[in-house]
């Protein structure tokens, strides 16, 4: 038996007579070893700030394997010697990205209510904190899904272009367990949006960037996040790309699988939920007369999870409302769905369009 901790326990296995427990500590992987009677034996040394998975095996095995990914590592396989508590590289992918030219770090941002929000920042070494760096911030913040540091081709390409990429583990996920999820569930969802806005403000305060050079993006529930924060603080961002987002919070449960999200969001059919859903709904809070940043709405014509009508209505309302002269565009991927199973060729085209959009908006 091992004691409960504030860390989120993700998995545990017994290998070589040792209990190996994988935790999330401040949204990054930590792996600890215990004897079978629960005595702490120390940590497994991981290659850096990232996400690890694996460590499976049998009681008498002397070795096991795990994968590790970070903002700078596309996913390497490591061998772990249980008796010696030593790791060594087993397989490393060959990619054009030269990780030695870049660095990643973790920081903590104080949200509106004082909550500390972990973020991960990646950029070229020697970055000048002069407020002029084009930056992209992404988050999810919902359904108990943890946002942890990992390799993203879009992020790597953006860093090679000279930009800063930020992953924010805002409330709504599982980074600190059930309480972290519940803190942005239902009527408390505004906490996730406050967290995200605080991250953008922190980047400006610390000299990484400034509002006109901060781009924001997220998909699905993360698309809802982007639509909501841009409505609330259009002055805080220089560009936005909401992808396959849940944009109509008053009718989401009427279409396809939307009924399954009522536990997370609430339902407009209930009087007690209607008010808070209307307050955060991207479609219903577009502010006439406010100066919005450039926005590229992303959807797919066969998305049967988040109906493309969400994006259609949101984009049409943006274009029909006086929100300034910056472009309000929509990109509709044909013969595609919510993302899974998309052919590599279409992914390349899509990510290229996103990067070009952000670079055009943020690099001036």
C-alpha positions as CSV (number, residue, x, y, z in Angstrom):
1,X,0.0,0.0,0.0
2,X,1.3,3.5,-0.9
3,X,0.0,6.7,0.6
4,X,-2.3,9.1,-1.3
5,X,-0.6,12.3,-2.5
6,X,-1.7,15.6,-4.1
7,X,-0.1,14.2,-7.3
8,X,-2.4,12.5,-9.8
9,X,-1.8,8.8,-10.0
10,X,-2.1,7.7,-13.6
11,X,-1.0,4.1,-13.5
12,X,1.0,1.6,-11.5
13,X,2.7,-1.7,-12.3
14,X,4.9,-4.3,-10.6
15,X,8.2,-5.0,-12.5
16,X,11.2,-6.8,-11.1
17,X,9.8,-6.9,-7.6
18,X,9.3,-3.1,-7.6
19,X,6.1,-1.1,-7.7
20,X,6.4,1.6,-10.4
21,X,3.9,4.4,-10.1
22,X,3.4,7.0,-12.8
23,X,2.2,10.4,-11.5
24,X,1.4,13.8,-12.8
25,X,3.2,16.5,-10.8
26,X,2.3,20.0,-11.9
27,X,1.1,18.6,-15.3
28,X,4.3,16.7,-16.1
29,X,5.3,13.1,-15.6
30,X,7.0,11.9,-12.5
31,X,7.7,8.2,-11.9
32,X,8.3,6.9,-8.4
33,X,9.5,3.5,-7.2
34,X,8.2,1.6,-4.1
35,X,8.9,-1.7,-2.4
36,X,6.0,-4.1,-2.4
37,X,5.3,-3.2,1.3
38,X,5.0,0.5,0.3
39,X,8.4,1.9,1.2
40,X,9.5,4.7,-1.0
41,X,12.6,3.9,-3.1
42,X,13.0,7.2,-5.0
43,X,12.2,8.5,-8.5
44,X,13.1,7.2,-11.9
45,X,15.1,9.9,-13.6
46,X,13.3,11.0,-16.7
47,X,15.0,12.9,-19.6
48,X,13.3,16.2,-18.8
49,X,10.0,18.0,-18.6
50,X,7.6,15.8,-20.5
51,X,5.2,13.0,-20.6
52,X,6.1,9.3,-19.9
53,X,4.2,6.1,-20.5
54,X,4.9,2.4,-20.2
55,X,6.8,0.6,-17.4
56,X,4.8,-2.5,-17.8
57,X,6.1,-6.0,-17.3
58,X,6.1,-9.0,-15.0
59,X,7.2,-9.6,-11.4
60,X,10.5,-11.3,-12.3
61,X,11.4,-9.0,-15.3
62,X,14.8,-7.2,-14.8
63,X,14.0,-4.5,-17.3
64,X,11.1,-2.6,-18.8
65,X,10.6,0.1,-21.4
66,X,8.9,3.4,-21.6
67,X,8.3,6.2,-24.1
68,X,9.0,9.8,-23.3
69,X,8.0,12.9,-25.2
70,X,8.4,16.6,-24.6
71,X,8.2,19.9,-26.4
72,X,11.6,19.1,-27.9
73,X,11.4,15.2,-28.1
74,X,9.1,13.7,-30.7
75,X,8.8,10.5,-28.6
76,X,11.8,8.3,-27.8
77,X,11.8,4.8,-26.3
78,X,13.9,4.1,-23.3
79,X,15.1,1.0,-21.5
80,X,14.8,0.9,-17.7
81,X,17.1,-1.4,-15.6
82,X,15.0,-2.0,-12.5
83,X,17.8,-3.3,-10.2
84,X,20.2,-0.5,-11.1
85,X,17.4,2.2,-11.4
86,X,19.1,3.4,-14.7
87,X,17.6,4.4,-18.0
88,X,19.2,4.3,-21.4
89,X,18.0,5.2,-24.9
90,X,16.6,2.3,-26.8
91,X,15.2,3.9,-29.9
92,X,15.1,7.5,-31.0
93,X,13.2,8.8,-34.0
94,X,15.1,10.6,-36.8
95,X,13.6,14.0,-37.4
96,X,14.8,17.2,-39.1
97,X,14.1,19.2,-35.9
98,X,17.4,20.0,-34.1
99,X,16.3,20.1,-30.4
100,X,19.8,21.4,-29.4
101,X,18.8,24.8,-30.7
102,X,15.8,25.1,-28.5
103,X,14.8,25.1,-24.9
104,X,11.6,24.4,-22.9
105,X,10.7,25.4,-19.3
106,X,7.9,25.4,-16.9
107,X,6.3,28.4,-15.2
108,X,3.3,29.1,-13.0
109,X,0.8,31.8,-13.7
110,X,-1.5,33.4,-11.1
111,X,-5.1,33.3,-12.3
112,X,-7.8,35.9,-11.4
113,X,-8.6,34.1,-8.1
114,X,-4.9,33.4,-7.3
115,X,-4.9,29.8,-8.5
116,X,-1.4,28.8,-9.8
117,X,-1.7,27.5,-13.4
118,X,1.2,25.5,-14.8
119,X,2.4,26.3,-18.3
120,X,5.1,25.0,-20.6
121,X,7.1,27.3,-22.8
122,X,9.3,26.4,-25.8
123,X,11.5,28.7,-28.0
124,X,14.9,29.1,-29.5
125,X,17.8,29.5,-27.1
126,X,18.9,33.0,-26.5
127,X,15.4,34.5,-26.9
128,X,15.2,38.2,-26.1
129,X,12.4,39.1,-23.7
130,X,11.6,42.4,-25.4
131,X,7.9,41.8,-26.0
132,X,8.3,41.3,-29.7
133,X,8.2,37.6,-30.1
134,X,5.2,36.1,-32.0
135,X,3.6,33.6,-29.6
136,X,1.0,30.9,-29.8
137,X,-0.8,29.7,-26.7
138,X,-3.0,26.6,-26.6
139,X,-5.1,24.8,-24.0
140,X,-8.1,22.5,-23.6
141,X,-9.4,22.8,-20.1
142,X,-12.3,20.3,-19.9
143,X,-13.7,16.8,-19.4
144,X,-10.9,15.9,-17.1
145,X,-8.4,15.6,-20.0
146,X,-4.9,16.4,-18.9
147,X,-2.8,18.8,-21.0
148,X,0.8,17.7,-20.6
149,X,4.1,18.7,-22.4
150,X,4.6,16.7,-25.6
151,X,5.9,17.1,-29.1
152,X,3.8,18.9,-31.7
153,X,4.9,19.3,-35.3
154,X,3.1,22.6,-35.4
155,X,4.9,23.8,-32.3
156,X,8.3,22.7,-33.5
157,X,7.8,24.4,-36.9
158,X,6.6,27.6,-35.1
159,X,9.7,27.6,-32.9
160,X,12.0,27.1,-36.0
161,X,10.2,30.1,-37.5
162,X,11.4,32.1,-34.4
163,X,8.1,32.0,-32.4
164,X,7.3,31.1,-28.8
165,X,4.9,28.2,-28.2
166,X,3.0,27.8,-24.9
167,X,1.0,24.9,-23.6
168,X,-1.3,25.9,-20.7
169,X,-2.7,23.3,-18.2
170,X,-5.8,25.4,-17.2
171,X,-8.5,24.2,-14.9
172,X,-11.0,21.7,-16.3
173,X,-8.5,18.9,-16.9
174,X,-7.1,16.2,-14.7
175,X,-3.7,17.7,-14.0
176,X,-4.4,17.9,-10.3
177,X,-7.1,15.3,-10.1
178,X,-10.9,15.6,-9.7
179,X,-10.8,18.9,-7.9
180,X,-9.0,20.6,-10.8
181,X,-11.6,19.3,-13.2
182,X,-14.6,20.2,-11.0
183,X,-13.1,23.8,-10.6
184,X,-14.1,24.5,-14.2
185,X,-17.1,22.3,-14.6
186,X,-20.7,23.5,-15.3
187,X,-21.3,27.0,-13.8
188,X,-17.6,27.2,-12.8
189,X,-16.3,27.1,-16.4
190,X,-15.4,30.8,-16.3
191,X,-12.4,29.7,-14.1
192,X,-10.8,28.0,-17.2
193,X,-11.2,31.2,-19.2
194,X,-9.8,33.4,-16.5
195,X,-6.8,31.0,-16.3
196,X,-6.2,31.3,-20.1
197,X,-6.5,35.1,-20.1
198,X,-4.1,35.3,-17.2
199,X,-1.5,33.2,-19.2
200,X,-1.7,35.8,-22.1
201,X,-1.3,38.7,-19.7
202,X,1.7,36.9,-18.0
203,X,3.4,36.5,-21.3
204,X,3.2,40.2,-21.9
205,X,4.2,41.1,-18.4
206,X,7.3,38.9,-18.5
207,X,8.4,40.3,-21.9
208,X,7.9,37.1,-24.0
209,X,5.3,38.9,-26.2
210,X,2.6,41.5,-26.2
211,X,-1.1,41.3,-27.0
212,X,-0.8,42.1,-30.7
213,X,1.7,39.3,-31.0
214,X,-0.1,36.6,-29.0
215,X,-2.1,34.0,-31.1
216,X,-4.4,31.5,-29.4
217,X,-5.8,28.2,-30.6
218,X,-7.6,25.2,-29.3
219,X,-9.8,22.4,-30.6
220,X,-13.2,21.0,-29.7
221,X,-13.8,22.1,-26.1
222,X,-10.6,24.1,-26.7
223,X,-12.3,25.8,-29.6
224,X,-15.1,26.8,-27.2
225,X,-12.4,28.2,-25.0
226,X,-10.9,30.4,-27.8
227,X,-14.3,31.7,-28.8
228,X,-15.2,32.6,-25.2
229,X,-11.9,34.4,-24.3
230,X,-11.8,36.4,-27.6
231,X,-15.3,37.6,-26.8
232,X,-14.3,38.6,-23.3
233,X,-10.9,40.1,-24.1
234,X,-10.5,40.8,-27.8
235,X,-7.8,43.3,-26.8
236,X,-5.6,40.6,-25.2
237,X,-4.9,38.7,-28.4
238,X,-3.4,39.3,-31.9
239,X,-5.0,36.4,-33.7
240,X,-7.2,33.4,-32.9
241,X,-7.8,30.0,-34.5
242,X,-10.8,28.1,-32.9
243,X,-10.8,24.6,-34.3
244,X,-13.9,22.4,-34.5
245,X,-15.3,24.3,-31.6
246,X,-18.5,24.0,-29.5
247,X,-19.7,27.5,-30.3
248,X,-23.5,27.4,-29.6
249,X,-23.8,26.6,-25.9
250,X,-27.6,26.9,-25.9
251,X,-28.2,24.1,-28.5
252,X,-25.1,21.9,-28.4
253,X,-27.1,19.1,-26.8
254,X,-29.6,18.9,-29.7
255,X,-27.1,17.5,-32.2
256,X,-25.2,14.3,-32.7
257,X,-23.3,13.3,-29.5
258,X,-23.8,16.7,-27.8
259,X,-26.2,15.2,-25.3
260,X,-23.3,13.4,-23.7
261,X,-21.7,16.7,-22.8
262,X,-24.5,17.9,-20.5
263,X,-22.8,16.6,-17.4
264,X,-19.7,18.7,-18.3
265,X,-21.5,21.9,-19.3
266,X,-25.1,21.8,-18.1
267,X,-28.2,22.1,-20.3
268,X,-30.1,25.2,-21.5
269,X,-33.2,23.1,-21.0
270,X,-32.7,23.7,-17.3
271,X,-33.4,27.1,-15.9
272,X,-30.5,26.9,-13.5
273,X,-28.0,26.3,-16.3
274,X,-29.3,28.6,-19.0
275,X,-27.8,31.8,-17.6
276,X,-24.2,30.6,-17.3
277,X,-24.3,28.8,-20.7
278,X,-25.5,32.0,-22.4
279,X,-22.7,34.0,-20.6
280,X,-20.0,31.8,-22.1
281,X,-21.5,30.9,-25.5
282,X,-19.2,32.2,-28.2
283,X,-22.1,32.5,-30.7
284,X,-24.2,34.6,-28.4
285,X,-21.6,37.0,-27.0
286,X,-20.0,38.5,-30.1
287,X,-19.6,42.2,-29.2
288,X,-20.7,44.7,-31.8
289,X,-18.4,47.7,-31.8
290,X,-15.4,45.8,-30.3
291,X,-12.2,45.5,-32.2
292,X,-11.6,41.8,-32.7
293,X,-8.2,40.3,-33.8
294,X,-8.0,38.3,-37.0
295,X,-9.9,35.0,-36.6
296,X,-9.6,31.8,-38.6
297,X,-12.4,29.4,-37.8
298,X,-11.6,25.8,-38.5
299,X,-14.1,23.0,-39.1
300,X,-14.8,19.9,-41.3
301,X,-17.9,19.1,-43.4
302,X,-18.3,15.6,-42.0
303,X,-17.6,16.3,-38.3
304,X,-20.2,14.1,-36.5
305,X,-18.9,15.0,-33.0
306,X,-19.0,18.8,-33.1
307,X,-21.5,19.5,-35.8
308,X,-19.9,22.0,-38.3
309,X,-23.0,24.2,-37.9
310,X,-21.4,25.4,-34.7
311,X,-18.6,27.0,-36.7
312,X,-20.8,28.0,-39.6
313,X,-23.1,30.0,-37.3
314,X,-20.2,31.5,-35.4
315,X,-18.3,32.6,-38.5
316,X,-21.4,34.0,-40.1
317,X,-22.2,36.0,-37.0
318,X,-18.7,37.3,-36.8
319,X,-18.8,38.5,-40.4
320,X,-22.2,40.1,-40.0
321,X,-21.3,42.0,-36.8
322,X,-19.1,45.1,-36.6
323,X,-16.0,43.7,-35.0
324,X,-13.4,45.8,-36.8
325,X,-11.5,45.4,-40.0
326,X,-9.4,42.4,-39.2
327,X,-10.4,39.4,-41.3
328,X,-12.9,36.8,-40.0
329,X,-12.4,33.7,-42.0
330,X,-13.5,30.1,-42.0
331,X,-11.7,27.1,-43.4
332,X,-13.8,24.0,-44.1
333,X,-12.0,20.8,-44.6
334,X,-13.9,18.6,-47.0
335,X,-14.4,14.8,-46.6
336,X,-13.0,15.0,-43.1
337,X,-14.3,14.8,-39.5
338,X,-13.3,15.8,-36.0
339,X,-9.6,15.1,-36.6
340,X,-9.0,11.4,-36.0
341,X,-8.1,9.5,-39.2
342,X,-7.3,12.6,-41.2
343,X,-4.8,11.7,-44.0
344,X,-1.3,13.1,-43.6
345,X,-1.6,15.1,-46.7
346,X,-4.6,17.0,-45.4
347,X,-3.0,17.5,-42.0
348,X,0.1,19.1,-43.7
349,X,-2.2,21.4,-45.7
350,X,-4.2,22.3,-42.6
351,X,-1.3,23.0,-40.3
352,X,0.5,25.0,-43.1
353,X,-2.6,27.3,-43.4
354,X,-2.8,27.7,-39.6
355,X,0.9,28.6,-39.3
356,X,0.7,31.0,-42.3
357,X,-2.3,32.7,-40.8
358,X,-0.6,33.2,-37.4
359,X,2.7,34.4,-39.0
360,X,0.9,36.9,-41.2
361,X,-1.0,38.3,-38.2
362,X,1.7,38.2,-35.5
363,X,5.0,38.8,-37.1
364,X,4.4,42.4,-38.2
